Amino acid sequence: MTNVDSIPETALAWHREGRGAVLATVVETWGSAPRRVGAQLVISGDAEIEGSVSGGCVEGAVIVEALEALDAGAARLLEFGVSDDDAFAVGLACGGRIRVMVEPVGKVLPEDMLAALCEARAARRPVAYVVDTEGGARRLDETGHETRFRMDRSGFEEDGRTFVAIHNPPLRLIVVGAVHIAQALVPMARIAGYDPVIVDPRETFGAEARFPGETVSNDWPDEAVQKLGLDTRTALVLLTHDPKIDDPALELSLRAPCFYIGALGSPRTHAKRVARMQEAGFLQAEIDRIHGPIGLDIGAAGPSEIAVSILAEITRVLRKGA
């Protein structure tokens, strides 16, 4: 699950305010559930809630169990069978089963561990919260769950007792070059769950009127990229064809952990780009990270179809690692 909400932060705040807080996390569910495994609900000691673990069919029971768990100072693993009628009422085709882990903050989920989780989230560091649901041991991992991090996939390990909750930063797309392709790509990326930023020092191109409601930077690309940062949840797309604009950001990205680097241009243009990077002292393994010509080869014609091919390639790299 990609956590773009503030449920852990709310739980920490309520606990520190002395109100009491319980985190309820979906650990297993049916395939067509309205909330994914890893979805969370926080319940305060006075029954205030934020978030959800279903479409409404089990929330009431979870709140009651959470308040009892808070009084008892013990975790609970709840299981609910949802009937076909109840499932239909919340928009599902059929019923199923849902399991929810309930953890009082403080007595079960240590405050310092929750604070460390919130700090990692604030710093855009992927982190896994790992729980032995039978033995009770808990820990935070920032490595060792590469497939789960890449797939945004929380769930039980093969032993059936170790639950891994993935807390990934929101996906981000930095587009260098406020061109026609960018005008098509940015709204597509937003629909796909990315937080896009457009960078173009040419104010005529990078004008708010061309990208209404979007974040546009007219800084020089290397300055903009340094401010934004290039982390493991960031994709960089270079669209200007102009080495003076593209290359400063490209050089920074080749030594950063961003998961995708793509550059527009023909094979001939890309060959020149590779030669420039070689002259700049980059290793071949670093240069090979560049996807150029950018996008999957789907025979795209026109800015919108090129944008589709770019987003498809970004998705393939994110989910498959290649």
C-alpha positions as CSV (number, residue, x, y, z in Angstrom):
1,M,0.0,0.0,0.0
2,T,1.2,3.5,-0.8
3,N,0.5,5.6,2.2
4,V,-0.5,9.1,1.0
5,D,-2.7,9.5,4.0
6,S,-1.7,10.6,7.5
7,I,-3.1,7.7,9.6
8,P,0.2,6.8,11.5
9,E,0.9,10.5,12.1
10,T,-2.7,11.0,13.5
11,A,-2.3,7.9,15.7
12,L,1.0,9.3,17.1
13,A,-0.5,12.7,17.8
14,W,-3.6,11.3,19.5
15,H,-1.4,9.1,21.7
16,R,0.9,12.0,22.7
17,E,-2.1,14.1,23.5
18,G,-3.2,11.5,26.0
19,R,-6.4,10.6,24.1
20,G,-5.4,7.1,23.4
21,A,-5.0,5.6,19.9
22,V,-5.5,2.3,18.2
23,L,-4.3,1.4,14.7
24,A,-6.4,-1.0,12.8
25,T,-4.8,-2.5,9.7
26,V,-6.2,-4.7,7.0
27,V,-4.0,-7.8,6.8
28,E,-6.1,-10.1,4.6
29,T,-9.1,-9.6,2.5
30,W,-11.1,-10.8,-0.6
31,G,-9.9,-9.8,-4.1
32,S,-12.5,-7.1,-4.8
33,A,-12.3,-5.3,-1.5
34,P,-12.8,-1.6,-1.4
35,R,-9.6,-1.2,0.6
36,R,-6.3,-2.9,-0.1
37,V,-4.3,-5.0,2.4
38,G,-2.4,-2.4,4.4
39,A,-5.2,0.1,4.6
40,Q,-5.6,1.6,8.0
41,L,-8.1,3.1,10.4
42,V,-7.1,5.0,13.6
43,I,-9.5,5.1,16.6
44,S,-9.1,7.4,19.5
45,G,-10.0,6.6,23.1
46,D,-13.2,8.7,22.7
47,A,-14.1,6.8,19.5
48,E,-13.0,9.5,17.0
49,I,-11.9,7.8,13.8
50,E,-9.9,8.6,10.7
51,G,-9.3,6.4,7.7
52,S,-11.1,3.1,6.9
53,V,-10.6,-0.6,6.6
54,S,-13.7,-1.4,4.4
55,G,-16.5,0.2,2.6
56,G,-18.4,0.6,5.9
57,C,-19.6,-3.0,6.6
58,V,-17.1,-3.8,9.4
59,E,-16.0,-0.4,10.7
60,G,-18.5,-0.4,13.6
61,A,-17.3,-3.8,14.9
62,V,-13.7,-2.8,14.5
63,I,-14.2,0.4,16.6
64,V,-15.8,-1.6,19.4
65,E,-13.0,-4.2,19.4
66,A,-10.4,-1.4,19.2
67,L,-11.8,0.4,22.3
68,E,-11.8,-2.9,24.2
69,A,-8.2,-3.6,23.1
70,L,-7.2,-0.1,24.3
71,D,-8.6,-0.9,27.7
72,A,-6.9,-4.3,27.8
73,G,-3.6,-3.0,26.4
74,A,-3.4,-6.0,24.0
75,A,-3.4,-6.6,20.3
76,R,-6.2,-8.4,18.5
77,L,-6.5,-10.1,15.2
78,L,-10.0,-9.9,14.0
79,E,-11.8,-11.9,11.3
80,F,-15.1,-11.0,9.6
81,G,-17.1,-13.0,7.2
82,V,-19.0,-10.6,4.9
83,S,-22.3,-11.9,3.5
84,D,-23.3,-11.4,-0.1
85,D,-26.0,-9.0,0.9
86,D,-23.6,-6.9,3.0
87,A,-21.0,-7.0,0.3
88,F,-23.5,-5.8,-2.3
89,A,-24.5,-2.9,0.0
90,V,-20.9,-1.5,-0.1
91,G,-20.4,-2.0,-3.8
92,L,-19.0,-5.5,-4.1
93,A,-20.2,-8.3,-6.3
94,C,-20.0,-11.0,-3.6
95,G,-19.0,-11.5,0.0
96,G,-15.8,-12.8,1.4
97,R,-13.4,-12.6,4.4
98,I,-11.5,-9.8,5.9
99,R,-8.9,-9.9,8.7
100,V,-7.9,-6.8,10.7
101,M,-5.0,-6.3,13.1
102,V,-5.8,-4.0,16.0
103,E,-2.9,-2.5,17.9
104,P,-3.1,0.0,20.8
105,V,-0.3,2.6,20.5
106,G,2.0,2.6,23.5
107,K,1.3,-0.8,25.1
108,V,1.5,-2.8,21.9
109,L,2.9,-0.6,19.2
110,P,5.8,1.2,20.9
111,E,5.6,5.0,20.7
112,D,9.2,5.3,19.6
113,M,8.7,2.8,16.8
114,L,5.6,4.7,15.6
115,A,7.6,7.9,15.8
116,A,10.4,6.4,13.7
117,L,7.9,5.2,11.2
118,C,6.5,8.7,10.9
119,E,10.0,10.2,10.5
120,A,10.8,7.8,7.7
121,R,7.6,8.7,5.9
122,A,8.3,12.4,6.3
123,A,11.8,11.9,4.8
124,R,10.3,10.0,1.9
125,R,12.2,6.8,2.9
126,P,10.3,3.5,2.1
127,V,9.9,1.6,5.3
128,A,8.3,-1.8,6.2
129,Y,6.5,-2.4,9.5
130,V,6.9,-6.1,10.3
131,V,4.8,-7.9,12.9
132,D,4.9,-11.5,14.1
133,T,1.2,-11.9,14.7
134,E,1.7,-14.9,16.9
135,G,4.8,-14.0,18.9
136,G,4.2,-10.3,19.1
137,A,7.7,-9.1,17.9
138,R,7.7,-5.9,15.9
139,R,10.3,-4.0,13.9
140,L,10.9,-1.5,11.1
141,D,12.9,-2.5,8.0
142,E,14.2,-0.2,5.3
143,T,15.7,-3.1,3.3
144,G,15.0,-6.7,2.6
145,H,11.6,-6.3,1.1
146,E,12.5,-5.1,-2.4
147,T,9.7,-6.8,-4.2
148,R,7.1,-5.6,-1.8
149,F,8.5,-2.1,-2.0
150,R,8.4,-2.1,-5.8
151,M,4.9,-3.6,-5.9
152,D,3.5,-1.5,-3.0
153,R,2.4,-4.9,-1.7
154,S,1.7,-5.4,2.0
155,G,0.8,-8.9,3.2
156,F,1.7,-12.0,5.0
157,E,5.0,-13.8,4.4
158,E,5.0,-17.5,3.5
159,D,5.1,-18.5,7.2
160,G,1.5,-17.2,7.5
161,R,2.3,-15.3,10.7
162,T,4.7,-12.5,9.7
163,F,2.8,-9.5,8.4
164,V,4.6,-6.8,6.4
165,A,3.0,-3.4,6.1
166,I,4.6,-1.4,3.3
167,H,4.8,2.4,3.8
168,N,6.0,3.9,0.5
169,P,6.3,7.6,-0.2
170,P,3.9,8.9,-2.9
171,L,5.1,8.4,-6.4
172,R,6.6,11.5,-8.0
173,L,7.2,12.4,-11.6
174,I,9.6,15.3,-12.6
175,V,9.1,16.4,-16.2
176,V,11.9,18.5,-17.7
177,G,10.4,20.3,-20.7
178,A,7.0,21.9,-20.7
179,V,6.2,20.7,-24.2
180,H,3.0,19.3,-25.8
181,I,3.9,15.8,-24.6
182,A,4.1,17.1,-21.1
183,Q,0.7,18.6,-21.4
184,A,-0.7,15.1,-22.1
185,L,1.6,13.2,-19.8
186,V,1.0,15.2,-16.6
187,P,-2.7,14.6,-16.2
188,M,-2.3,10.9,-17.1
189,A,0.4,10.6,-14.5
190,R,-1.8,12.2,-11.9
191,I,-4.6,9.7,-12.6
192,A,-2.0,6.9,-12.2
193,G,-1.1,8.1,-8.7
194,Y,1.9,10.3,-9.4
195,D,2.6,13.8,-8.0
196,P,3.9,15.6,-11.1
197,V,6.2,18.6,-11.3
198,I,7.0,20.4,-14.5
199,V,10.5,22.1,-14.9
200,D,11.3,24.5,-17.7
201,P,13.4,27.6,-17.4
202,R,11.7,29.0,-20.5
203,E,8.8,30.9,-19.0
204,T,6.8,30.9,-22.2
205,F,6.7,27.1,-22.1
206,G,6.5,26.7,-18.4
207,A,3.6,29.0,-17.9
208,E,0.8,28.3,-15.4
209,A,-1.8,28.8,-18.2
210,R,-0.4,25.8,-20.1
211,F,-0.5,23.6,-17.0
212,P,-3.4,24.9,-14.9
213,G,-3.3,23.8,-11.3
214,E,0.0,22.0,-11.6
215,T,3.4,22.7,-10.0
216,V,5.6,24.4,-12.5
217,S,9.2,25.5,-11.8
218,N,11.1,28.0,-14.0
219,D,14.4,27.3,-12.3
220,W,17.2,25.8,-14.3
221,P,16.7,22.0,-14.3
222,D,19.7,21.1,-12.1
223,E,18.7,23.7,-9.5
224,A,15.0,22.5,-9.6
225,V,16.0,18.8,-9.3
226,Q,18.4,19.5,-6.4
227,K,15.6,21.2,-4.5
228,L,13.1,18.5,-5.3
229,G,15.4,15.5,-4.7
230,L,15.7,12.3,-6.6
231,D,14.7,9.3,-4.5
232,T,13.6,5.7,-5.1
233,R,10.0,6.8,-5.7
234,T,10.8,9.4,-8.3
235,A,10.8,9.2,-12.1
236,L,12.6,11.7,-14.3
237,V,11.4,12.4,-17.8
238,L,13.4,14.7,-20.1
239,L,11.5,16.1,-23.1
240,T,13.2,19.2,-24.5
241,H,15.8,17.7,-27.0
242,D,18.0,20.5,-25.9
243,P,21.2,19.4,-24.1
244,K,21.6,22.7,-22.4
245,I,18.3,22.1,-20.6
246,D,18.2,18.3,-20.3
247,D,21.8,17.4,-19.5
248,P,22.2,19.2,-16.2
249,A,19.2,17.3,-14.7
250,L,20.3,14.1,-16.5
251,E,23.8,14.2,-14.9
252,L,22.3,14.6,-11.4
253,S,19.9,11.7,-12.0
254,L,22.5,9.2,-13.1
255,R,24.1,9.2,-9.7
256,A,20.8,9.4,-7.8
257,P,18.5,6.5,-6.8
258,C,15.5,7.6,-8.9
259,F,13.8,4.5,-10.3
260,Y,13.3,5.7,-13.8
261,I,15.2,8.0,-16.2
262,G,13.8,8.6,-19.7
263,A,14.9,11.0,-22.4
264,L,13.1,11.9,-25.6
265,G,14.8,11.7,-28.9
266,S,15.6,9.5,-31.9
267,P,18.3,6.8,-31.7
268,R,20.7,9.2,-33.3
269,T,19.9,11.9,-30.7
270,H,20.3,9.3,-27.9
271,A,23.7,8.2,-29.3
272,K,24.9,11.8,-29.1
273,R,23.5,11.9,-25.5
274,V,25.4,8.8,-24.6
275,A,28.6,10.2,-26.0
276,R,28.2,13.4,-23.9
277,M,27.7,11.3,-20.8
278,Q,30.8,9.3,-21.6
279,E,32.8,12.4,-22.0
280,A,31.4,13.7,-18.7
281,G,33.0,10.6,-17.0
282,F,29.9,8.5,-16.4
283,L,30.3,4.7,-16.3
284,Q,28.5,2.6,-18.9
285,A,26.3,1.0,-16.2
286,E,25.2,4.5,-15.2
287,I,24.4,5.5,-18.7
288,D,22.5,2.3,-19.3
289,R,19.9,3.5,-16.8
290,I,18.7,6.0,-19.4
291,H,15.6,4.8,-21.3
292,G,16.1,6.4,-24.7
293,P,14.4,6.7,-27.1
294,I,11.8,7.1,-24.3
295,G,8.7,5.0,-24.0
296,L,7.5,1.6,-25.0
297,D,7.6,0.9,-28.8
298,I,3.8,0.9,-29.4
299,G,3.9,2.8,-32.7
300,A,2.8,6.0,-30.9
301,A,1.9,9.0,-33.1
302,G,1.3,12.4,-31.6
303,P,1.9,13.8,-28.1
304,S,-0.9,11.9,-26.4
305,E,0.1,8.5,-27.7
306,I,3.7,9.2,-26.9
307,A,2.6,10.2,-23.3
308,V,0.8,6.8,-23.1
309,S,4.0,5.0,-24.1
310,I,6.1,6.9,-21.6
311,L,3.7,6.2,-18.7
312,A,3.5,2.6,-19.7
313,E,7.3,2.2,-19.7
314,I,7.5,4.0,-16.3
315,T,4.9,1.5,-14.9
316,R,6.8,-1.5,-16.3
317,V,10.1,-0.3,-14.7
318,L,8.3,0.5,-11.4
319,R,6.6,-2.9,-11.1
320,K,9.0,-5.2,-12.9
321,G,12.3,-3.5,-12.3
322,A,13.2,-3.3,-16.0
